[in-house]
Amino acid sequence: MNRTERRITDMLRQIATRDVVVLNDFGGSPRRLAALTFIAVQYGFRYGQTTRHGQMLQVRLIRDNRPEARERSTAALSQLAAGRTPGMRPGTLKPLPDAAPAVGLLRARIEFDAMDDDLDWRRKAVFMSASAALMTLLLIPAGWRASLCAGGAMGLVFAVFLRLELGRKDRLARRLKAHGLL
């Protein structure tokens, strides 16, 4: 049994015995968590929330008591009896073409919640500014122009990286709002 099959089996054990399923990914991969969440949704669960604990991402899923969720669960159990994971290619967490858009939306939601949970942007900005200032001070013996240019370049690069991160979060929010998920 490979790692993917173990992950799916562990999740199915939780689904069979609990009303709240917790999925952990120590590598912090929203792609894997989105695929596992999609599978759990087929078994009558709904997405709850995502939290970040260092590098680990944790997704909470809650049992959905609506009638359509029960129907999905019954259909998924028949697929499981046939040896197939609903919506995924056999033995992998790669979605089939018809499930790919739903998995993509789940991935966007997981990424957005993980970024929303990351309140360290101020700490990142302070660290990056301090790094640029330290580089400026270290290069003073090479000349004040070289020192200012290096510090300014580092500061600019860090500002661009922070802006890209905020832009990505805005794009995810727009996508989720367009689909009514936010």
Residue pairs with C-beta under 8 A, 6 or more apart in sequence:
1 9
2 91
4 91
4 92
4 93
5 91
7 32
7 36
7 93
8 36
8 39
8 85
8 93
11 21
11 23
11 36
11 39
11 40
12 43
12 80
14 21
14 22
15 21
15 40
15 43
15 44
15 45
18 63
19 62
19 63
20 48
20 60
20 61
20 62
20 63
21 40
21 45
21 60
21 61
21 62
22 58
22 59
22 60
22 61
23 33
23 36
23 37
23 40
23 58
23 59
23 61
24 56
24 57
24 58
25 32
25 33
25 56
25 57
25 58
26 55
26 56
27 55
28 52
28 55
28 56
28 57
28 114
29 57
30 57
30 107
30 110
30 111
30 114
31 93
31 107
32 93
33 50
33 57
33 59
33 107
33 110
34 103
34 104
34 106
34 107
34 110
35 88
35 93
35 94
35 95
35 103
36 59
36 93
37 47
37 59
37 61
37 106
37 110
38 87
38 88
38 95
38 99
38 102
38 103
38 106
39 76
39 85
39 86
39 87
39 88
40 61
41 47
41 61
41 64
41 72
41 102
41 106
42 72
42 73
42 75
42 76
42 86
42 87
43 72
43 73
43 76
43 77
43 86
44 63
44 64
44 69
44 70
44 72
44 73
44 76
45 61
45 62
45 63
45 64
45 69
46 61
46 62
46 63
46 64
46 69
47 59
47 61
47 106
47 109
48 59
48 60
48 61
48 62
49 59
49 60
49 113
50 57
50 58
50 59
50 60
50 109
50 110
50 113
50 114
50 117
51 57
51 58
51 60
51 113
51 114
51 117
52 58
52 114
52 117
52 118
57 110
57 114
59 110
75 86
76 86
79 85
79 86
80 86
83 90
84 90
86 99
87 95
87 96
87 98
87 99
87 102
87 103
88 94
88 95
88 96
88 99
89 95
89 96
95 102
95 103
105 175
105 176
105 179
105 181
108 172
108 175
108 176
109 176
109 181
109 182
111 172
112 169
112 172
112 173
112 176
112 182
115 165
115 168
115 169
115 172
116 169
121 162
121 165
121 166
124 162
125 158
125 162
128 154
128 155
128 158
128 159
128 161
128 162
129 155
129 158
131 154
131 158
132 151
132 152
132 154
132 155
132 158
133 151
135 150
135 151
135 154
136 147
136 148
136 150
136 151
137 147
138 147
139 146
139 147
139 150
139 151
140 147
173 182
176 182
